[in-house]
């Protein structure tokens, strides 16, 4: 069952948050350096697992990164797997990380 969420950039916490009402359903931590954003960790609350929150977070984060003209370093295994299944986002992946994303078949 899908959940209505809004994904926002919570800059003060260095993370993208998926919010349902007033509840944070999940987040992706990030760090910025040298024109690139490292997506470090994705976490979804147990109450929201299996409802597409992780995918919505990944898509929104990557859309935002692309819109800002940054590249992404997907060190988070979830984001790397998501990118592997969505090759239309490979253009935003930093060159040094493209092979890792393509190699992640899990």
C-alpha positions as CSV (number, residue, x, y, z in Angstrom):
1,X,0.0,0.0,0.0
2,X,1.5,3.3,-1.1
3,X,1.8,6.2,1.4
4,X,1.6,9.9,0.6
5,X,5.0,11.4,1.3
6,X,6.9,14.5,0.7
7,X,10.7,14.4,0.3
8,X,12.5,17.4,1.5
9,X,16.2,18.5,1.8
10,X,16.7,19.0,5.6
11,X,20.0,20.9,5.0
12,X,20.7,21.5,8.7
13,X,20.7,17.7,9.3
14,X,22.5,17.0,6.0
15,X,19.8,14.6,4.8
16,X,16.8,14.1,2.6
17,X,13.7,13.3,4.6
18,X,10.6,11.4,3.5
19,X,7.7,12.9,5.5
20,X,4.2,11.5,5.9
21,X,2.1,14.1,7.8
22,X,4.4,15.1,10.6
23,X,6.3,11.8,10.8
24,X,9.7,11.3,9.3
25,X,9.2,8.0,7.5
26,X,12.8,7.7,6.3
27,X,16.0,9.6,5.3
28,X,19.2,9.5,3.3
29,X,22.3,11.1,5.0
30,X,24.6,13.1,2.8
31,X,27.8,15.0,2.8
32,X,29.0,17.6,0.2
33,X,32.5,18.2,-1.1
34,X,34.0,19.5,-4.3
35,X,30.9,19.6,-6.4
36,X,29.7,16.2,-5.4
37,X,27.2,14.9,-2.8
38,X,28.0,11.6,-1.1
39,X,24.8,9.6,-0.2
40,X,26.0,7.7,2.8
41,X,23.1,5.9,4.4
42,X,19.4,5.2,3.8
43,X,17.0,4.3,6.6
44,X,13.3,3.7,6.6
45,X,11.2,3.4,9.7
46,X,9.9,-0.1,10.4
47,X,6.3,1.3,10.1
48,X,7.0,2.4,6.5
49,X,9.0,-0.5,5.2
50,X,7.8,-2.0,1.9
51,X,5.9,1.1,0.9
52,X,8.3,2.6,-1.6
53,X,9.8,5.1,0.7
54,X,13.4,4.2,0.0
55,X,12.9,4.4,-3.8
56,X,11.1,7.7,-3.4
57,X,13.9,9.1,-1.4
58,X,16.5,7.9,-3.9
59,X,14.7,9.4,-6.8
60,X,14.0,12.7,-5.2
61,X,17.6,13.0,-3.9
62,X,19.1,12.2,-7.3
63,X,16.7,14.6,-9.0
64,X,17.7,17.3,-6.6
65,X,21.4,16.5,-7.1
66,X,21.0,16.7,-10.9
67,X,19.1,20.0,-10.7
68,X,21.9,21.5,-8.6
69,X,24.5,20.5,-11.2
70,X,26.3,18.2,-8.7
71,X,27.5,14.6,-9.1
72,X,26.7,11.8,-6.7
73,X,29.0,9.4,-4.8
74,X,26.6,6.6,-3.9
75,X,28.4,4.8,-1.0
76,X,25.0,3.7,0.5
77,X,24.4,0.2,-0.8
78,X,20.7,0.8,-1.1
79,X,21.2,3.8,-3.4
80,X,23.9,1.9,-5.4
81,X,21.4,-0.9,-6.0
82,X,18.6,1.5,-6.9
83,X,20.9,3.2,-9.4
84,X,21.8,-0.1,-11.0
85,X,18.1,-0.7,-11.6
86,X,17.6,2.9,-12.9
87,X,20.4,3.5,-15.5
88,X,18.8,6.8,-16.6
89,X,20.4,8.3,-13.5
90,X,24.0,7.1,-14.2
91,X,24.8,10.5,-15.8
92,X,24.7,12.1,-12.3
93,X,27.1,9.5,-10.8
94,X,30.7,10.6,-10.3
95,X,33.0,8.9,-12.7
96,X,34.9,7.1,-10.0
97,X,31.7,5.4,-8.8
98,X,30.1,4.3,-12.0
99,X,31.7,0.9,-12.1
100,X,30.7,0.3,-8.5
101,X,27.1,1.0,-9.4
102,X,27.1,-1.2,-12.5
103,X,28.8,-4.0,-10.6
104,X,26.3,-4.0,-7.8
105,X,23.9,-6.7,-8.9
106,X,22.5,-7.6,-5.4
